[in-house]
Amino acid sequence: MSSASSNPVPGGPAAGGGPAGVPPMTGEDAAGLFEPSELAVVLSHWDTGAIRSIQWLKRGSRRSPKLVVEAEKGRFLLKRRAPGRDEPLRVARAHAIQLALADAGFPVARLVPTRRHHETAVRFDSRIYELFEHVEGTRFDFSGEQARSAGEVLARFHLALATAHLADLPGHSYHDNAAVASQLDSIPGRSDLSLADCCADLKTAYAEAGAAAAAAGVGSFPRHVVHGDYHPGNLLFDGPRVRALLDFDTARLEPRVMDIANGVLQFSLLRTADTPDHWPDGLDEARLRAFVSGYDSVPGAMISQPEVDALVPLMIEAMIAEATVPIAATGRFADVSGSSFLRMVLRKVRWLASESPRLARLLAAPDAG
């Protein structure tokens, strides 16, 4: 978490020298996110100069609120970590990755070190805060150009960290994870969901996809630092290019194909403004191919044939695992009914399984530029 200290999370307010005053926070529904005294103490750790304005950035979860801070020395993003995502080791891992990427010139929001001890996080009143240089950018526009750029940046991420010495990263996610089957077993028992047949079919599909990925050799592939949550919500764009990659909390040591498969899936999904009951079964195959072409375009990053063979089974596993965890916990996926969402997932999983040979050929096609 720190570039200069063995104790990276300081334990209290800074002694003087901070901003002279903190302006009122602005933005729709901003009230209650931060106390004025909390902001005054936390911001005093960083040398931002006089603060001119503070505005709530309505992005992501309110459990991890973010503020845009306009100050004499620049524009910054202040983030308070959500409970459960604020363990010191977890924060330290994420910050080590961000610092390594920034040193490599990778597109990432730079952490701002504190004034006195050059720490990259502040602890106050049992909470952890981070300050970043603010990055302007737009969200994914569902174009092939941006999908290609996303694939290219993922390859650059893997190469940038190929020789990084990062200790204590976890090593298991959505592939062949016994917790997924257990959660699928638990969902029909919820009083508000009637999904026994759907969950049984998803459990079978998950097991079959895991076996197919294993047969492709996933267990023997080299392990790399992977992002672990590579999807459009964690990227900012500037026109057709990626401006910044965000959120390194789920980074882990796994075969890189785990990231590639999730990226291919996430950047090619088809959805509509309707409920998931009406979402198309298939994927946007032009975006799917664009993502893989972008990855392959980076020298030294070409996806191997065994990795290609594992992609569709891993996409199936990733889709089932991502849906199962929140629905088992809450009965919903974000603001969508768990029943509706899981039935949609089953349709898409069946489509992926039926189209697997054709998709594998498409994924292995030479780069069309």
Backbone torsions as a table, in degrees:
resi	resn	phi	psi	omega
1	MET	NA	-25.1	-177.5
2	SER	-120.8	145.3	176.6
3	SER	-90.0	-3.4	-173.6
4	ALA	-142.7	13.6	-175.3
5	SER	-146.5	147.0	175.9
6	SER	-86.1	-6.7	177.4
7	ASN	-122.8	81.9	-162.2
8	PRO	-76.9	-11.6	-179.3
9	VAL	-114.4	102.3	-178.8
10	PRO	-63.9	160.0	-168.3
11	GLY	-108.6	9.2	180.0
12	GLY	-170.2	-176.0	-177.0
13	PRO	-68.8	150.7	176.5
14	ALA	-73.7	154.5	-178.1
15	ALA	-95.7	93.5	172.3
16	GLY	71.4	177.6	175.3
17	GLY	78.3	2.4	-176.4
18	GLY	-85.9	-171.5	-179.3
19	PRO	-60.0	145.3	-177.4
20	ALA	-67.9	-28.9	179.9
21	GLY	-164.4	157.7	-179.7
22	VAL	-114.7	117.8	179.5
23	PRO	-65.9	160.6	176.1
24	PRO	-61.7	145.1	177.0
25	MET	-75.2	139.3	177.8
26	THR	-119.3	166.8	179.8
27	GLY	121.6	146.0	-177.9
28	GLU	-57.9	130.9	177.6
29	ASP	59.1	30.0	-177.6
30	ALA	-78.0	-20.2	-175.6
31	ALA	-58.2	138.3	174.9
32	GLY	90.6	-7.9	-179.1
33	LEU	-72.7	-43.6	-179.7
34	PHE	-138.8	145.8	171.1
35	GLU	-83.9	144.1	178.2
36	PRO	-55.6	-40.6	-179.9
37	SER	-66.6	-35.3	176.8
38	GLU	-60.8	-48.1	-179.7
39	LEU	-62.7	-42.2	-178.1
40	ALA	-60.2	-44.7	-178.9
41	VAL	-69.2	-47.6	-175.2
42	VAL	-64.8	-47.3	-177.0
43	LEU	-68.5	-20.7	179.3
44	SER	-66.2	-15.2	178.5
45	HIS	-73.0	-24.0	-173.5
46	TRP	-108.5	148.8	-179.0
47	ASP	-92.2	75.8	-179.5
48	THR	-92.2	-11.7	-168.9
49	GLY	76.5	-172.0	-177.8
50	ALA	-60.4	132.9	179.7
51	ILE	-88.3	129.4	-176.0
52	ARG	-99.4	-36.4	179.2
53	SER	-159.6	155.8	177.2
54	ILE	-136.0	127.4	-179.2
55	GLN	-133.1	137.7	176.8
56	TRP	-66.7	131.6	173.6
57	LEU	-96.6	108.2	-175.6
58	LYS	-80.8	77.1	-178.0
59	ARG	-144.6	134.5	179.4
60	GLY	76.5	-162.0	-173.9
61	SER	-80.5	142.6	173.0
62	ARG	-67.6	-16.9	176.1
63	ARG	-69.0	-18.9	176.2
64	SER	-128.4	72.4	-173.4
65	PRO	-68.2	150.5	-177.0
66	LYS	-130.2	141.6	180.0
67	LEU	-126.5	139.5	170.7
68	VAL	-92.6	122.0	-176.3
69	VAL	-109.8	114.1	173.6
70	GLU	-91.1	122.6	-175.0
71	ALA	-140.3	171.3	-178.2
72	GLU	-56.6	-35.7	-174.9
73	LYS	-101.2	13.3	175.3
74	GLY	141.8	-169.7	179.6
75	ARG	-114.1	128.8	-172.2
76	PHE	-129.7	161.6	174.0
77	LEU	-118.4	118.4	176.1
78	LEU	-98.9	130.9	-178.5
79	LYS	-128.2	132.4	170.1
80	ARG	-102.0	122.8	-175.9
81	ARG	-69.1	144.8	179.7
82	ALA	-71.7	147.0	172.5
83	PRO	-54.8	136.8	-176.7
84	GLY	93.3	-18.8	176.3
85	ARG	-116.8	19.1	-174.9
86	ASP	-119.5	18.3	176.2
87	GLU	-66.2	135.9	-176.2
88	PRO	-53.3	-40.5	-178.8
89	LEU	-66.0	-40.7	179.1
90	ARG	-62.3	-44.0	179.7
91	VAL	-65.2	-42.9	-179.5
92	ALA	-61.3	-41.4	178.0
93	ARG	-60.4	-49.2	-177.8
94	ALA	-61.0	-41.4	-177.3
95	HIS	-70.7	-34.9	176.5
96	ALA	-61.1	-40.1	178.6
97	ILE	-67.7	-44.9	-179.9
98	GLN	-61.9	-40.5	179.8
99	LEU	-67.2	-40.2	178.0
100	ALA	-64.5	-41.5	179.0
101	LEU	-65.6	-43.7	179.0
102	ALA	-60.7	-41.4	178.6
103	ASP	-63.0	-28.3	-179.5
104	ALA	-87.9	2.2	-179.7
105	GLY	75.7	20.9	-179.2
106	PHE	-78.1	147.9	179.9
107	PRO	-70.6	100.0	-176.4
108	VAL	-147.9	150.0	174.6
109	ALA	-72.3	122.1	-175.0
110	ARG	-77.1	135.4	172.8
111	LEU	-70.7	140.9	177.9
112	VAL	-100.0	121.2	179.5
113	PRO	-74.0	151.5	178.1
114	THR	-69.8	160.4	-173.2
115	ARG	-62.9	-49.2	-169.1
116	ARG	-87.7	-47.7	-170.7
117	HIS	-110.6	2.2	178.3
118	HIS	56.8	37.2	174.5
119	GLU	-81.3	160.3	179.0
120	THR	-106.8	7.1	174.7
121	ALA	-152.9	156.6	179.7
122	VAL	-124.9	133.5	173.0
123	ARG	-104.1	129.2	176.2
124	PHE	-145.2	126.5	177.6
125	ASP	53.8	44.4	176.4
126	SER	70.9	7.7	178.0
127	ARG	-113.3	157.7	-178.8
128	ILE	-117.0	136.9	-176.4
129	TYR	-125.5	147.3	176.4
130	GLU	-130.2	149.4	174.8
131	LEU	-125.1	130.8	-179.5
132	PHE	-121.5	153.4	164.7
133	GLU	-65.5	129.4	-175.6
134	HIS	-71.5	135.2	178.3
135	VAL	-114.6	122.0	175.0
136	GLU	-80.4	139.5	177.7
137	GLY	-174.3	168.2	179.3
138	THR	-112.0	164.9	178.5
139	ARG	-83.9	165.8	-179.5
140	PHE	-55.5	130.5	-177.9
141	ASP	-102.2	10.4	177.2
142	PHE	67.3	23.3	177.8
143	SER	-91.9	156.5	175.7
144	GLY	-65.5	-32.6	179.6
145	GLU	-62.9	-44.6	179.7
146	GLN	-71.8	-34.5	176.3
147	ALA	-62.5	-41.0	178.5
148	ARG	-64.1	-43.9	178.6
149	SER	-62.0	-37.7	178.4
150	ALA	-63.6	-39.8	176.5
151	GLY	-65.0	-41.1	178.6
152	GLU	-62.0	-43.4	-178.0
153	VAL	-68.0	-34.7	176.4
154	LEU	-63.1	-41.6	177.1
155	ALA	-62.3	-42.1	178.4
156	ARG	-63.5	-37.3	176.6
157	PHE	-59.7	-49.0	-178.7
158	HIS	-62.2	-41.7	-179.0
159	LEU	-70.1	-38.1	-178.4
160	ALA	-63.1	-30.1	-176.6
161	LEU	-105.7	9.7	-175.4
162	ALA	-61.5	-31.5	-178.6
163	THR	-113.1	11.4	-179.2
164	ALA	-70.8	142.1	177.6
165	HIS	-99.3	93.6	-176.2
166	LEU	-119.5	113.3	-175.7
167	ALA	-89.3	158.6	168.7
168	ASP	64.9	24.7	174.0
169	LEU	-78.4	141.1	176.3
170	PRO	-67.4	169.8	-173.1
171	GLY	-138.7	26.7	-179.3
172	HIS	-153.2	134.2	-180.0
173	SER	-134.3	-111.9	-168.8
174	TYR	-87.4	-15.4	-176.9
175	HIS	-83.4	126.9	173.4
176	ASP	51.2	48.0	-177.3
177	ASN	-103.1	115.8	-176.2
178	ALA	-60.6	-25.8	-179.0
179	ALA	-64.8	-29.4	-179.4
180	VAL	-64.8	-46.6	178.6
181	ALA	-62.2	-40.5	179.0
182	SER	-63.1	-41.4	179.4
183	GLN	-67.9	-38.0	176.7
184	LEU	-63.1	-36.1	177.0
185	ASP	-65.3	-31.6	-174.8
186	SER	-81.6	-23.6	-172.6
187	ILE	-62.9	-45.3	-179.4
188	PRO	-61.6	-19.4	178.6
189	GLY	-75.6	-12.4	177.1
190	ARG	-68.4	136.7	-176.3
191	SER	-66.2	-22.5	-176.1
192	ASP	-97.3	3.6	-179.4
193	LEU	-130.9	137.9	176.6
194	SER	-124.0	89.9	-168.2
195	LEU	-137.6	29.0	-173.6
196	ALA	-58.6	-50.5	-177.8
197	ASP	-65.9	-43.2	-179.9
198	CYS	-60.2	-47.0	-178.6
199	CYS	-66.7	-36.9	177.5
200	ALA	-63.5	-42.2	179.0
201	ASP	-66.7	-39.7	178.0
202	LEU	-66.1	-37.9	178.1
203	LYS	-62.4	-41.8	177.8
204	THR	-65.2	-44.6	-179.8
205	ALA	-62.9	-38.1	179.4
206	TYR	-64.8	-43.8	179.8
207	ALA	-65.1	-42.4	-179.5
208	GLU	-66.3	-40.4	178.6
209	ALA	-66.0	-40.8	177.8
210	GLY	-61.3	-40.3	178.5
211	ALA	-66.0	-39.4	179.5
212	ALA	-66.8	-40.1	177.5
213	ALA	-64.6	-40.9	178.2
214	ALA	-63.6	-39.8	179.4
215	ALA	-64.9	-28.8	177.0
216	ALA	-75.3	-10.7	174.6
217	GLY	102.7	15.6	-176.4
218	VAL	-53.4	-38.8	-177.3
219	GLY	-64.0	-19.8	-178.7
220	SER	-102.9	-2.7	-179.6
221	PHE	-69.6	148.0	176.6
222	PRO	-59.4	147.5	179.6
223	ARG	-96.3	138.2	-178.7
224	HIS	-130.3	168.4	165.9
225	VAL	-73.7	120.6	177.3
226	VAL	-114.6	156.7	-178.3
227	HIS	-68.8	-44.4	175.1
228	GLY	89.3	-11.3	179.5
229	ASP	-153.0	52.5	-172.6
230	TYR	-84.9	101.0	179.9
231	HIS	-147.5	167.1	-174.1
232	PRO	-56.0	-31.7	-179.2
233	GLY	-66.4	-15.5	179.9
234	ASN	-103.9	19.1	176.4
235	LEU	-129.5	143.5	170.1
236	LEU	-113.8	140.5	-175.6
237	PHE	-118.0	154.6	170.5
238	ASP	-128.9	98.4	-171.5
239	GLY	64.9	-133.0	-177.8
240	PRO	-81.8	-5.7	-172.4
241	ARG	-106.0	151.0	174.4
242	VAL	-73.6	128.5	177.4
243	ARG	-92.0	-36.7	-179.8
244	ALA	-160.7	142.6	170.3
245	LEU	-98.3	137.7	-174.3
246	LEU	-119.8	164.8	165.4
247	ASP	62.3	96.5	-177.8
248	PHE	-110.6	19.5	-175.5
249	ASP	-67.8	-26.1	-176.5
250	THR	-103.3	15.5	177.2
251	ALA	-59.7	145.5	-177.2
252	ARG	-156.5	175.4	176.0
253	LEU	-101.9	111.5	-178.4
254	GLU	-154.5	167.8	170.5
255	PRO	-57.7	139.0	-176.6
256	ARG	-61.8	-23.1	-179.4
257	VAL	-62.1	-21.4	175.9
258	MET	-63.5	-42.7	175.0
259	ASP	-67.2	-44.6	-176.4
260	ILE	-61.0	-45.5	-178.9
261	ALA	-62.1	-44.8	179.5
262	ASN	-65.4	-38.8	178.0
263	GLY	-64.1	-46.5	177.5
264	VAL	-55.9	-46.2	179.4
265	LEU	-61.6	-52.5	-172.3
266	GLN	-65.9	-35.4	-176.9
267	PHE	-88.2	-0.4	177.7
268	SER	-120.2	-0.2	-179.3
269	LEU	-60.1	141.4	173.6
270	LEU	-106.9	131.5	177.1
271	ARG	-147.5	165.0	178.4
272	THR	-129.1	176.0	177.5
273	ALA	-72.4	-12.2	178.8
274	ASP	-72.0	179.7	174.3
275	THR	-68.8	159.8	179.3
276	PRO	-57.2	-20.5	178.0
277	ASP	-58.6	-25.2	-176.0
278	HIS	-108.7	5.7	177.9
279	TRP	-68.8	143.8	178.3
280	PRO	-61.6	152.2	178.9
281	ASP	-72.0	-37.1	-170.3
282	GLY	-84.7	-170.3	178.2
283	LEU	-116.8	163.7	172.2
284	ASP	-80.4	103.0	-171.8
285	GLU	-72.7	-24.4	175.9
286	ALA	-68.1	-41.8	178.3
287	ARG	-70.4	-37.1	177.0
288	LEU	-57.0	-49.0	-178.7
289	ARG	-67.6	-37.0	179.5
290	ALA	-61.9	-42.3	-179.5
291	PHE	-61.0	-48.5	-178.6
292	VAL	-65.7	-39.2	178.5
293	SER	-62.3	-40.0	177.1
294	GLY	-62.3	-42.5	178.3
295	TYR	-62.4	-48.5	-176.8
296	ASP	-66.6	-20.2	-176.3
297	SER	-73.2	-14.6	-178.2
298	VAL	-84.3	122.4	-179.2
299	PRO	-54.5	130.4	178.6
300	GLY	87.3	4.5	-174.7
301	ALA	-119.1	9.4	-175.9
302	MET	-53.7	132.2	178.5
303	ILE	-73.3	129.1	-177.2
304	SER	-78.2	163.1	179.1
305	GLN	-62.9	-42.4	175.9
306	PRO	-59.8	-36.3	176.4
307	GLU	-66.0	-42.0	176.6
308	VAL	-57.3	-43.7	-179.3
309	ASP	-61.1	-27.0	-178.2
310	ALA	-88.6	-12.4	-169.3
311	LEU	-62.6	-51.7	-175.6
312	VAL	-65.1	-45.9	175.0
313	PRO	-56.6	-40.4	179.0
314	LEU	-68.7	-34.6	175.6
315	MET	-60.9	-40.5	177.4
316	ILE	-63.7	-47.2	178.7
317	GLU	-60.2	-43.7	-178.1
318	ALA	-62.7	-43.0	-178.8
319	MET	-64.2	-43.5	-179.4
320	ILE	-67.0	-45.1	-177.4
321	ALA	-64.3	-42.6	-177.3
322	GLU	-63.8	-37.0	180.0
323	ALA	-75.7	-35.7	-171.1
324	THR	-68.7	-41.6	-172.9
325	VAL	-59.4	-55.7	-178.4
326	PRO	-68.7	-33.7	-178.1
327	ILE	-70.4	-37.6	175.7
328	ALA	-63.0	-32.4	-177.6
329	ALA	-82.9	-38.3	-170.3
330	THR	-125.3	-13.4	-175.3
331	GLY	84.2	1.2	-177.5
332	ARG	-138.1	160.7	169.1
333	PHE	-116.8	104.8	-170.3
334	ALA	55.9	-120.0	-178.6
335	ASP	-102.7	19.6	-176.7
336	VAL	-108.6	142.6	176.7
337	SER	-56.3	134.9	178.4
338	GLY	-60.6	-38.7	179.8
339	SER	-61.4	-49.4	-179.2
340	SER	-62.1	-42.3	-175.6
341	PHE	-69.4	-45.1	-178.1
342	LEU	-66.3	-34.9	177.5
343	ARG	-67.2	-36.7	174.4
344	MET	-62.9	-44.2	179.4
345	VAL	-59.7	-41.3	179.8
346	LEU	-62.9	-40.1	177.3
347	ARG	-61.5	-46.0	-178.5
348	LYS	-67.2	-38.0	178.4
349	VAL	-63.1	-42.7	179.0
350	ARG	-64.3	-38.2	178.0
351	TRP	-64.4	-45.7	179.1
352	LEU	-59.3	-43.8	-179.2
353	ALA	-64.2	-42.0	-178.2
354	SER	-70.4	-30.2	-177.2
355	GLU	-98.3	7.4	-172.3
356	SER	-55.3	-47.6	-179.3
357	PRO	-61.3	-42.5	-179.4
358	ARG	-67.1	-42.6	179.5
359	LEU	-64.1	-37.1	178.4
360	ALA	-62.5	-39.1	177.2
361	ARG	-66.3	-39.4	179.3
362	LEU	-65.4	-41.9	-179.5
363	LEU	-66.9	-27.2	-178.4
364	ALA	-92.1	-2.6	-175.7
365	ALA	-62.4	147.4	177.0
366	PRO	-59.5	149.6	-179.4
367	ASP	-62.8	124.1	179.8
368	ALA	-89.1	1.1	179.1
369	GLY	83.1	NA	NA
